Amino acid sequence: MSHSTTTSSAKKQPDHSGLPAALLNASGLRSSWRKLSYCWHDPDAPADVAAAHRFRQFRALLQQMPVSAFDCMVCSLIYAWIFWADATPGLLIGWCAAVWASSGAGLIIWQRHKAETNHQACARAVRLLTASVAISGLLFAVMLAYLFGRTNITGQILVTAFFATAIPHGAFHTARWPWAGALWGSAMCVGGTFTLLLLYGTTYLYLAVLLSLYGISVVASVLITSRLFVKSLIAESEVERQKQVIGLLLNDFEDDASDWLWETDEQGRLRHISTRLASTLDTSVATLHAQPMSIALLGRKGSADAEGRQAFSQLEHAFASATTFRDIVVPIEQAGEIGWWSLSGKPLTDAAGTITGWRGVGTDITAERRRQKAERDLLASREAAARLAGELDTARRIQMGLLPDLATSFAGETRFSIAAILEPAREVGGDYYECFRLDERRICFAVADVSGKGVPASLFMAMTKALAASMARLSKDLGEAVRDVANELDRNNPEMLFVTAFIAVLDIVSGELSFVSAGHDAPVLLRHGMLSRIDLGEALGPPMCGVPDYPFRAVTRQLEAGDTLYLFTDGVTEATDGQDFFGTERLLHSLAAQPAQSPVAACADALRVSVRSFEANHLPADDLTILVLRWHGGAGG
């Protein structure tokens, strides 16, 4: 037997070689033929896919053959028994033998080809099986038409009933192979019609016409049914193609991603194992294949703590209840260490909703969990630092709240103007400035710098500020007031801190300025556009708490209307860019660059900007304090 395959005859387009050329030139007929060809196969499918479709159709017909052959054999015996008296016995016996021979040929073909699974079918077997179906239909049609004119009215009713049931029964039984179904219906209708006309002339012409019309409708229905089967084959091919595409995408995903994939059957046995999963489990793909998921994954529990027990309980509950789960983190023991896997999965179901397996993705998140733990530890330390920072921020707000609001305190004052800036190097600092009225004519203002930084310096600063304000109000002599402040501070000074300060009293009517410098830099005086350092003379003394009971002395100078005083701490002159200090020269240059008679607030801010620009990206080494006072004259500016 020749084993050429149906694939060899597969064409992407239907074969029109048997049609007249004139018909092929008619686009309408070509379109109709193309539409009709869809009932047999998919003419747009590639050759290999089309061959696979035809094989499936042939297999469907082949699977029906035992039942069809049995039906034909049984029906032939029933017909012979019913109509034994109406026909020649020898003719009935010969007819039954022919039917049995045709059906037997179909059974032989079925027996030889039922086990084929290579998507190939013997072309000769296809033709023989189709011919067997057509011959069987023709034999039944000829015998029934022959009997119709030889029996009584009851027999004719039976013959008509046999015709009416046999045509659709056989046609739809073989409809999955459209050639067989169409040939069965056509053979019965054509054979019956010609037999009636040949044996009985026009006596049963009406019946022949009805039989032909009935056959046409049955064949049309067979083609429609066959098309539905072809559509299902096309849909299955598309699903298979999509599976292949998805498989390629999953392979690319596994090659490029850090995740690994798993899939089980309905009994929980692994049927897809990615190489990454096998590598993660430190085993081979062959070892994992068909192994229960519970053994492959859940059997590798690495932690008995509450978190681990809860995670595995969630996972086992998801499998038991057939619910989708996502990002369940389970501890797994690997190489003697505890790692963590994040597992997600969902049940796979068929069209009926029956679970056919599970599919999911897993990720080894050990490194991520360890990073998260490190982040949590870091966050905890930062939170502790933040709590401290919050406390320091509170201290900063309290400290800054101790400073006078100069704009509010002296609102509406025209005889002088004053502005100040204080920027601690840390959250809190040891600098401070002060300005308050002693009486209607005099104001006291000061700039001070406590040695050290941070909380101790800020507390010592607050105490210095309070004492200085009190002593200045109580004492008539500024030098004695400074001495009393220094002595009081020195009484309780376990940190051995000291304070430099420039404290002054200004008569805002006369312009008389009295001042004491406790180890502090001399202010800068701007007069008539000229800058100079104030001569401290006998007003210069040591820092407070530096020399016990030191007799500080105040010195008096006379200001002129328009004079501007610049007081500052060493956070200005000792600011550094990493190589050099800001120093007195840059200080004077910065002040000289300011526009004449600029508002005192602008003067203070301009100096601050110069210092910060000089420091560039270097953190300030010390607190920065600037106080600018301008006397406009006793009558006001």
C-alpha positions as CSV (number, residue, x, y, z in Angstrom):
1,M,0.0,0.0,0.0
2,S,1.3,3.4,-0.9
3,H,1.8,5.6,2.2
4,S,1.9,9.0,0.6
5,T,0.4,11.5,2.9
6,T,-2.4,13.9,2.6
7,T,0.2,16.6,3.3
8,S,1.5,15.9,-0.2
9,S,-1.7,17.2,-1.7
10,A,-2.1,20.1,0.6
11,K,-2.3,23.5,-1.1
12,K,-2.5,26.9,0.5
13,Q,-5.2,27.7,-2.1
14,P,-8.0,25.3,-3.3
15,D,-7.2,23.2,-6.4
16,H,-9.2,24.6,-9.3
17,S,-7.5,22.4,-11.9
18,G,-10.7,20.4,-12.5
19,L,-12.8,23.5,-13.4
20,P,-13.2,25.0,-16.8
21,A,-11.0,28.0,-17.5
22,A,-14.0,30.1,-18.3
23,L,-15.3,29.6,-14.8
24,L,-12.0,30.5,-13.3
25,N,-12.1,33.8,-15.1
26,A,-15.4,34.7,-13.5
27,S,-14.4,36.4,-10.2
28,G,-17.9,35.9,-8.8
29,L,-17.7,32.1,-9.3
30,R,-14.2,32.0,-8.0
31,S,-15.4,33.8,-4.9
32,S,-18.3,31.4,-4.5
33,W,-16.0,28.4,-5.0
34,R,-13.6,29.8,-2.4
35,K,-16.4,30.3,0.1
36,L,-17.6,26.7,-0.6
37,S,-14.0,25.4,-0.1
38,Y,-14.1,26.7,3.5
39,C,-16.5,23.9,4.3
40,W,-13.8,21.3,3.5
41,H,-10.7,23.0,5.0
42,D,-9.1,26.4,5.7
43,P,-7.6,27.5,2.3
44,D,-5.6,30.3,4.0
45,A,-3.8,27.9,6.4
46,P,-0.2,26.9,5.7
47,A,0.3,23.5,4.1
48,D,1.3,21.8,7.3
49,V,-1.6,23.2,9.3
50,A,-4.1,22.4,6.5
51,A,-2.7,18.8,6.4
52,A,-3.2,18.5,10.2
53,H,-6.8,19.7,9.8
54,R,-7.5,17.1,7.2
55,F,-6.0,14.4,9.3
56,R,-8.2,15.4,12.2
57,Q,-11.2,15.3,9.9
58,F,-10.2,11.8,8.6
59,R,-9.6,10.6,12.1
60,A,-13.1,11.8,13.1
61,L,-14.6,9.8,10.2
62,L,-12.5,6.9,11.0
63,Q,-13.6,6.8,14.6
64,Q,-17.3,6.8,13.5
65,M,-16.7,3.9,11.1
66,P,-17.4,0.9,13.4
67,V,-20.7,2.4,14.4
68,S,-21.6,3.3,10.8
69,A,-20.7,-0.1,9.5
70,F,-22.7,-1.8,12.2
71,D,-25.7,0.3,11.4
72,C,-25.5,-0.5,7.7
73,M,-25.2,-4.2,8.3
74,V,-28.1,-4.3,10.8
75,C,-30.3,-2.2,8.6
76,S,-29.6,-4.4,5.6
77,L,-30.8,-7.4,7.5
78,I,-33.9,-5.6,8.7
79,Y,-34.8,-4.5,5.2
80,A,-34.3,-8.0,3.9
81,W,-36.5,-9.5,6.6
82,I,-39.3,-6.9,6.1
83,F,-39.4,-7.0,2.3
84,W,-38.5,-10.7,1.8
85,A,-41.9,-11.4,0.3
86,D,-41.8,-8.3,-2.0
87,A,-38.5,-8.9,-3.8
88,T,-36.5,-11.7,-5.2
89,P,-34.7,-13.5,-2.4
90,G,-31.6,-13.8,-4.4
91,L,-31.5,-10.1,-5.1
92,L,-31.9,-9.3,-1.4
93,I,-29.2,-11.7,-0.4
94,G,-26.9,-10.3,-3.1
95,W,-27.7,-6.7,-1.9
96,C,-27.0,-7.6,1.7
97,A,-23.7,-9.1,0.7
98,A,-22.8,-6.0,-1.2
99,V,-23.7,-3.8,1.8
100,W,-21.7,-6.0,4.1
101,A,-18.7,-6.0,1.8
102,S,-18.7,-2.2,1.6
103,S,-19.1,-1.9,5.4
104,G,-16.4,-4.5,5.9
105,A,-14.0,-2.5,3.7
106,G,-14.6,0.5,6.0
107,L,-13.9,-1.7,9.0
108,I,-10.7,-2.9,7.5
109,I,-9.5,0.6,6.8
110,W,-10.4,1.6,10.4
111,Q,-8.5,-1.4,11.8
112,R,-5.4,-0.6,9.9
113,H,-5.3,3.2,10.6
114,K,-7.0,3.7,14.0
115,A,-3.6,3.8,15.9
116,E,-1.9,6.4,13.7
117,T,-0.8,9.5,15.6
118,N,1.7,11.1,13.4
119,H,-0.8,13.4,11.7
120,Q,-0.4,11.6,8.4
121,A,-3.0,9.5,6.7
122,C,-2.7,7.2,3.7
123,A,-4.2,9.0,0.7
124,R,-5.5,5.7,-0.7
125,A,-7.1,4.9,2.7
126,V,-8.9,8.3,2.6
127,R,-10.2,7.6,-0.9
128,L,-11.3,4.1,-0.1
129,L,-13.1,5.1,3.1
130,T,-14.9,7.9,1.3
131,A,-15.8,5.5,-1.6
132,S,-17.0,3.0,1.0
133,V,-19.4,5.5,2.4
134,A,-20.7,6.6,-1.0
135,I,-21.2,3.0,-2.2
136,S,-23.1,2.1,1.0
137,G,-25.4,5.1,0.5
138,L,-25.9,4.2,-3.2
139,L,-26.7,0.6,-2.4
140,F,-29.3,1.6,0.2
141,A,-30.9,4.2,-2.2
142,V,-31.2,1.7,-5.1
143,M,-32.7,-1.0,-3.0
144,L,-35.2,1.3,-1.3
145,A,-36.3,2.8,-4.6
146,Y,-36.6,-0.6,-6.1
147,L,-38.8,-1.8,-3.2
148,F,-41.0,1.3,-3.3
149,G,-42.8,0.2,-6.5
150,R,-43.0,-3.4,-5.5
151,T,-44.7,-3.2,-2.1
152,N,-48.1,-2.1,-0.8
153,I,-49.0,1.2,0.7
154,T,-47.8,0.1,4.1
155,G,-44.5,-0.9,2.6
156,Q,-44.2,2.4,0.8
157,I,-44.7,4.3,4.0
158,L,-41.9,2.2,5.5
159,V,-39.6,2.8,2.6
160,T,-40.3,6.6,2.7
161,A,-39.6,6.5,6.4
162,F,-36.3,4.7,5.8
163,F,-35.3,7.2,3.1
164,A,-36.2,10.2,5.4
165,T,-34.1,8.9,8.3
166,A,-31.2,7.2,6.5
167,I,-30.2,10.2,4.4
168,P,-29.6,12.6,7.3
169,H,-28.5,9.9,9.7
170,G,-25.7,8.7,7.5
171,A,-24.8,12.2,6.2
172,F,-24.5,13.8,9.7
173,H,-22.8,10.7,11.0
174,T,-19.9,11.3,8.5
175,A,-20.2,15.1,8.3
176,R,-16.8,15.8,9.9
177,W,-15.3,14.6,6.7
178,P,-17.4,16.7,4.3
179,W,-16.7,14.6,1.2
180,A,-18.0,11.5,2.9
181,G,-21.1,13.2,4.3
182,A,-21.9,15.0,1.1
183,L,-21.4,11.8,-1.0
184,W,-23.6,9.8,1.3
185,G,-26.5,12.3,1.0
186,S,-25.9,12.8,-2.7
187,A,-25.6,9.1,-3.4
188,M,-28.9,8.3,-1.7
189,C,-30.8,11.1,-3.3
190,V,-29.3,10.7,-6.8
191,G,-29.4,6.9,-6.6
192,G,-33.0,6.8,-5.4
193,T,-34.1,9.4,-8.0
194,F,-32.6,7.6,-11.0
195,T,-33.8,4.2,-9.8
196,L,-37.4,5.4,-9.5
197,L,-37.2,7.1,-12.9
198,L,-35.5,4.1,-14.5
199,L,-37.8,1.4,-13.2
200,Y,-41.1,3.2,-13.0
201,G,-40.9,6.0,-15.4
202,T,-42.7,9.2,-14.4
203,T,-45.1,7.3,-12.0
204,Y,-43.2,8.5,-9.0
205,L,-41.8,11.7,-10.5
206,Y,-43.2,13.8,-7.7
207,L,-41.4,11.5,-5.2
208,A,-38.1,11.8,-7.2
209,V,-38.4,15.6,-7.1
210,L,-39.1,15.7,-3.4
211,L,-36.2,13.3,-2.8
212,S,-33.8,15.6,-4.8
213,L,-34.9,18.7,-2.9
214,Y,-34.6,16.8,0.4
215,G,-31.1,15.7,-0.6
216,I,-30.0,19.2,-1.5
217,S,-31.1,20.5,1.9
218,V,-29.4,17.7,3.7
219,V,-26.1,18.2,1.8
220,A,-26.2,21.9,2.5
221,S,-26.7,21.2,6.2
222,V,-23.8,18.7,6.1
223,L,-21.6,21.4,4.7
224,I,-22.6,23.9,7.4
225,T,-22.0,21.2,10.1
226,S,-18.6,20.4,8.5
227,R,-17.7,24.1,8.5
228,L,-18.4,24.3,12.3
229,F,-16.0,21.4,12.8
230,V,-13.4,23.1,10.6
231,K,-13.8,26.2,12.6
232,S,-13.1,24.3,15.8
233,L,-10.0,22.9,14.2
234,I,-8.9,26.4,13.2
235,A,-9.6,27.6,16.8
236,E,-7.6,24.8,18.3
237,S,-4.7,25.5,15.9
238,E,-4.8,29.2,16.9
239,V,-4.8,28.2,20.6
240,E,-1.8,25.9,20.0
241,R,0.0,28.6,18.1
242,Q,-0.6,31.0,21.0
243,K,0.7,28.4,23.4
244,Q,3.8,28.2,21.3
245,V,4.2,31.9,21.3
246,I,3.6,32.1,25.0
247,G,6.1,29.3,25.5
248,L,8.7,31.3,23.6
249,L,7.9,34.4,25.6
250,L,8.1,32.4,28.8
251,N,11.5,31.0,27.8
252,D,12.7,34.5,27.0
253,F,11.3,35.6,30.4
254,E,13.1,32.9,32.2
255,D,16.3,33.6,30.4
256,D,16.2,37.4,31.2
257,A,14.3,37.6,34.4
258,S,15.2,36.7,37.9
259,D,11.9,34.9,38.5
260,W,11.2,31.2,37.8
261,L,8.0,29.5,36.6
262,W,6.2,26.4,37.8
263,E,3.1,24.5,36.6
264,T,1.4,21.5,38.0
265,D,-1.4,19.1,36.9
266,E,-4.7,18.8,38.7
267,Q,-3.0,16.4,41.2
268,G,-0.4,18.9,42.1
269,R,2.5,17.2,40.2
270,L,5.0,19.5,38.5
271,R,4.7,19.3,34.7
272,H,6.6,22.5,33.8
273,I,9.9,23.1,35.6
274,S,12.1,26.0,34.5
275,T,15.8,25.6,34.7
276,R,15.9,28.5,37.0
277,L,13.6,26.7,39.4
278,A,15.7,23.6,39.3
279,S,18.8,25.7,39.9
280,T,17.1,27.4,42.8
281,L,16.2,24.1,44.4
282,D,19.8,22.8,43.6
283,T,18.5,19.8,41.7
284,S,17.8,18.8,38.1
285,V,14.7,19.3,35.9
286,A,14.3,15.5,35.5
287,T,14.3,15.0,39.3
288,L,11.5,17.5,39.7
289,H,9.4,16.4,36.9
290,A,6.1,14.8,38.1
291,Q,7.1,15.4,41.7
292,P,4.3,16.8,43.9
293,M,4.6,20.5,44.5
294,S,4.2,19.9,48.2
295,I,7.4,17.9,48.2
296,A,9.3,20.1,45.9
297,L,8.5,23.4,47.6
298,L,6.5,23.0,50.8
299,G,8.7,20.1,51.9
300,R,11.7,22.5,52.1
301,K,10.5,24.5,55.1
302,G,13.3,26.4,56.6
303,S,11.7,28.2,59.5
304,A,9.4,27.2,62.3
305,D,8.7,30.8,63.5
306,A,5.3,32.4,63.5
307,E,5.9,34.1,60.2
308,G,6.9,30.9,58.5
309,R,4.0,28.9,59.9
310,Q,1.5,31.5,58.8
311,A,3.0,31.8,55.3
312,F,2.9,28.0,54.7
313,S,-0.6,27.8,56.1
314,Q,-1.7,30.5,53.6
315,L,-0.1,28.6,50.8
316,E,-1.6,25.2,51.7
317,H,-5.0,26.8,52.2
318,A,-4.8,28.4,48.7
319,F,-4.1,25.0,47.1
320,A,-6.8,23.3,49.1
321,S,-9.4,26.0,48.3
322,A,-8.4,26.5,44.7
323,T,-8.0,30.3,45.1
324,T,-5.5,32.6,43.5
325,F,-2.7,33.7,45.7
326,R,-0.1,36.4,45.3
327,D,3.3,37.3,46.9
328,I,3.2,34.8,49.7
329,V,6.6,34.9,51.2
330,V,7.8,31.6,52.6
331,P,11.1,30.8,54.4
332,I,13.2,28.1,52.6
333,E,16.4,26.4,53.8
334,Q,19.1,26.5,51.2
335,A,22.7,25.4,51.7
336,G,22.2,25.5,55.5
337,E,20.9,29.1,55.4
338,I,17.4,30.5,55.6
339,G,16.2,32.2,52.4
340,W,12.9,33.6,51.3
341,W,10.8,32.9,48.3
342,S,7.8,35.0,47.1
343,L,5.2,32.7,45.4
344,S,2.2,33.6,43.3
345,G,-0.1,31.2,41.5
346,K,-3.6,30.6,40.1
347,P,-5.6,27.5,39.3
348,L,-6.0,26.5,35.6
349,T,-9.5,25.5,34.6
350,D,-11.1,24.1,31.4
351,A,-14.2,25.3,29.7
352,A,-16.4,23.5,32.2
353,G,-14.6,25.2,35.1
354,T,-12.9,22.1,36.3
355,I,-9.4,22.6,37.7
356,T,-6.8,21.1,35.4
357,G,-3.7,22.3,37.3
358,W,-1.9,25.3,38.8
359,R,0.5,27.8,37.2
360,G,2.6,30.3,39.0
361,V,5.8,32.3,39.4
362,G,8.3,32.4,42.2
363,T,11.1,34.7,43.1
364,D,14.1,34.2,45.3
365,I,13.9,37.4,47.4
366,T,16.5,36.5,49.9
367,A,18.7,39.4,49.0
368,E,15.7,41.7,49.0
369,R,14.6,40.6,52.4
370,R,18.1,41.0,53.8
371,R,18.2,44.5,52.2
372,Q,14.9,45.3,53.8
373,K,16.1,44.1,57.2
374,A,19.1,46.3,56.8
375,E,16.9,49.2,55.8
376,R,14.6,48.5,58.8
377,D,17.6,48.6,61.1
378,L,18.8,51.8,59.5
379,L,15.3,53.2,59.8
380,A,15.2,52.4,63.4
381,S,18.5,54.1,64.0
382,R,17.3,57.1,61.9
383,E,14.1,57.2,63.9
384,A,16.1,57.3,67.1
385,A,18.2,60.1,65.5
386,A,15.0,61.8,64.4
387,R,13.6,61.7,67.9
388,L,16.8,63.3,69.1
389,A,16.7,65.8,66.2
390,G,13.1,66.5,67.1
391,E,14.1,67.3,70.6
392,L,17.0,69.4,69.3
393,D,14.6,71.2,67.0
394,T,12.4,72.0,69.9
395,A,15.4,73.3,71.7
396,R,16.3,75.3,68.6
397,R,12.9,76.9,68.5
398,I,13.0,77.7,72.2
399,Q,16.4,79.3,71.7
400,M,15.4,81.3,68.7
401,G,12.3,82.3,70.6
402,L,14.5,83.9,73.3
403,L,15.9,86.3,70.7
404,P,14.1,89.6,70.5
405,D,11.9,90.4,67.5
406,L,13.6,93.7,66.6
407,A,11.1,94.7,63.9
408,T,8.2,94.5,66.3
409,S,10.0,95.8,69.4
410,F,11.0,99.0,67.8
411,A,8.3,99.5,65.3
412,G,7.7,103.2,64.5
413,E,11.2,104.2,65.9
414,T,12.8,106.9,63.7
415,R,15.9,107.8,65.6
416,F,17.6,104.5,65.0
417,S,17.1,101.3,63.0
418,I,18.4,97.8,64.0
419,A,18.4,94.3,62.4
420,A,20.1,91.1,63.3
421,I,20.7,87.6,62.0
422,L,21.7,84.4,63.9
423,E,22.4,81.1,62.2
424,P,23.6,78.2,64.5
425,A,26.2,75.8,63.1
426,R,24.2,73.0,64.7
427,E,20.6,72.6,65.8
428,V,21.3,74.9,68.7
429,G,24.2,77.2,69.2
430,G,26.0,79.4,71.7
431,D,25.7,82.8,70.0
432,Y,23.1,85.4,70.9
433,Y,22.2,89.0,70.3
434,E,20.1,91.4,72.3
435,C,18.5,94.8,72.2
436,F,16.0,96.3,74.7
437,R,15.1,99.7,76.2
438,L,16.6,100.8,79.5
439,D,14.4,103.9,79.5
440,E,13.0,106.4,77.1
441,R,16.4,107.7,76.0
442,R,18.6,104.6,76.2
443,I,18.7,101.2,74.6
444,C,21.0,98.3,75.4
445,F,22.2,96.0,72.6
446,A,24.8,93.2,72.6
447,V,26.3,90.4,70.7
448,A,27.8,87.4,72.5
449,D,29.5,84.1,71.8
450,V,29.7,81.2,74.2
451,S,32.7,78.9,73.8
452,G,31.8,75.4,72.5
453,K,28.7,74.4,70.5
454,G,25.5,72.4,70.9
455,V,23.3,72.0,73.9
456,P,25.7,73.0,76.7
457,A,26.6,76.2,74.9
458,S,23.0,77.0,74.2
459,L,22.0,76.6,77.9
460,F,25.0,78.7,79.0
461,M,23.9,81.3,76.4
462,A,20.4,81.5,77.7
463,M,21.7,82.0,81.2
464,T,24.1,84.7,80.1
465,K,21.3,86.5,78.2
466,A,19.0,86.5,81.2
467,L,21.7,87.7,83.6
468,A,23.0,90.4,81.2
469,A,19.5,91.9,80.7
470,S,18.8,91.9,84.5
471,M,22.2,93.4,85.5
472,A,22.0,96.1,82.8
473,R,18.7,97.3,84.1
474,L,19.8,97.2,87.7
475,S,23.2,98.8,87.4
476,K,24.0,102.3,86.4
477,D,27.5,101.5,85.4
478,L,27.9,99.2,82.4
479,G,31.3,97.9,83.5
480,E,30.0,96.8,86.9
481,A,27.0,95.1,85.2
482,V,29.3,93.0,83.0
483,R,31.5,92.1,86.0
484,D,28.4,91.0,88.0
485,V,27.2,88.9,85.1
486,A,30.7,87.2,84.7
487,N,30.9,86.5,88.5
488,E,27.4,85.0,88.5
489,L,28.1,82.8,85.6
490,D,31.4,81.6,87.1
491,R,29.6,80.4,90.3
492,N,28.1,77.4,88.4
493,N,30.3,76.6,85.5
494,P,31.3,72.9,85.6
495,E,32.0,72.8,81.9
496,M,34.5,75.7,82.3
497,L,32.8,77.6,79.5
498,F,33.5,81.3,78.8
499,V,31.7,84.0,77.0
500,T,32.9,86.8,74.7
501,A,30.6,89.7,74.4
502,F,30.2,93.2,73.1
503,I,27.6,95.1,75.2
504,A,26.7,98.7,74.5
505,V,24.3,101.4,75.7
506,L,23.2,104.0,73.2
507,D,21.5,107.3,74.1
508,I,19.2,107.6,71.1
509,V,18.7,111.3,71.6
510,S,22.4,112.5,72.0
511,G,24.1,109.6,70.2
512,E,26.4,108.9,73.1
513,L,27.6,105.3,73.0
514,S,29.0,103.4,76.0
515,F,30.3,99.9,75.6
516,V,32.3,97.1,77.1
517,S,34.1,94.3,75.2
518,A,34.6,91.1,77.1
519,G,37.2,89.6,74.8
520,H,35.0,90.2,71.7
521,D,36.0,91.5,68.3
522,A,35.6,95.3,67.8
523,P,32.6,96.3,65.8
524,V,33.0,98.0,62.4
525,L,31.9,101.7,62.1
526,L,30.6,103.1,58.8
527,R,30.8,106.9,58.8
528,H,30.5,109.1,55.8
529,G,31.3,106.1,53.5
530,M,34.4,105.2,55.4
531,L,34.9,101.9,57.3
532,S,36.9,101.5,60.5
533,R,37.2,99.3,63.5
534,I,36.1,101.0,66.7
535,D,39.0,101.6,69.1
536,L,38.1,99.6,72.2
537,G,40.7,101.1,74.4
538,E,40.1,100.5,78.1
539,A,36.7,98.8,77.2
540,L,38.5,95.7,76.1
541,G,38.7,93.0,78.8
542,P,38.9,89.2,79.0
543,P,36.0,86.9,78.2
544,M,33.5,86.5,81.0
545,C,34.5,83.6,83.2
546,G,38.0,83.9,82.0
547,V,39.4,86.0,84.9
548,P,37.4,85.9,88.2
549,D,36.0,89.3,89.4
550,Y,37.7,91.2,86.6
551,P,37.0,95.0,86.8
552,F,35.4,95.7,83.4
553,R,35.3,99.3,82.4
554,A,33.0,101.1,80.0
555,V,34.2,103.6,77.3
556,T,32.1,106.3,75.7
557,R,32.2,107.4,72.1
558,Q,30.0,109.9,70.2
559,L,28.1,108.8,67.2
560,E,27.2,111.0,64.3
561,A,23.8,111.0,62.5
562,G,24.0,108.3,59.8
563,D,26.7,106.2,61.5
564,T,26.2,102.5,61.1
565,L,27.7,99.9,63.5
566,Y,28.3,96.3,62.5
567,L,28.6,93.8,65.3
568,F,29.4,90.2,64.6
569,T,30.8,87.0,66.2
570,D,33.8,84.9,65.0
571,G,31.4,82.9,62.8
572,V,32.0,85.7,60.3
573,T,35.7,86.3,60.4
574,E,36.7,82.6,61.0
575,A,34.4,81.2,58.3
576,T,36.5,79.0,56.0
577,D,36.5,77.6,52.5
578,G,38.8,74.8,53.5
579,Q,42.0,76.7,52.8
580,D,41.6,80.2,54.1
581,F,39.5,82.3,56.6
582,F,37.1,84.9,55.7
583,G,39.0,87.4,57.8
584,T,38.9,91.1,58.5
585,E,40.0,92.1,55.0
586,R,37.1,90.3,53.2
587,L,34.8,91.6,55.9
588,L,35.6,95.2,55.1
589,H,35.6,94.5,51.4
590,S,32.1,93.0,51.7
591,L,30.8,95.9,53.7
592,A,32.3,98.4,51.3
593,A,30.5,96.8,48.4
594,Q,27.1,97.5,49.9
595,P,25.1,100.4,48.5
596,A,25.2,103.5,50.6
597,Q,22.4,103.9,53.1
598,S,21.0,100.4,52.4
599,P,18.4,99.3,55.0
600,V,20.1,97.7,58.0
601,A,18.3,94.4,57.3
602,A,19.7,94.3,53.8
603,C,23.1,95.1,55.1
604,A,23.0,92.2,57.6
605,D,21.8,89.8,54.9
606,A,24.3,91.0,52.4
607,L,27.2,90.2,54.8
608,R,25.6,86.8,55.6
609,V,25.4,86.0,51.9
610,S,29.1,86.9,51.4
611,V,30.2,84.6,54.2
612,R,28.1,81.7,52.9
613,S,29.3,82.2,49.4
614,F,32.9,82.2,50.6
615,E,32.3,78.9,52.5
616,A,30.9,77.4,49.3
617,N,30.1,73.7,50.0
618,H,31.9,73.6,53.4
619,L,29.7,73.2,56.4
620,P,29.8,76.2,58.8
621,A,32.3,75.6,61.6
622,D,30.7,78.1,64.0
623,D,27.6,80.0,64.7
624,L,27.1,83.1,62.7
625,T,25.6,86.3,64.3
626,I,25.4,89.7,62.7
627,L,23.8,92.9,64.3
628,V,23.6,96.1,62.3
629,L,22.5,99.4,64.1
630,R,22.2,102.8,62.4
631,W,21.7,106.0,64.4
632,H,19.7,108.6,62.4
633,G,20.1,111.4,64.9
634,G,18.2,112.6,67.9
635,A,15.4,114.1,65.8
636,G,14.9,111.0,63.8
637,G,15.9,110.1,60.2
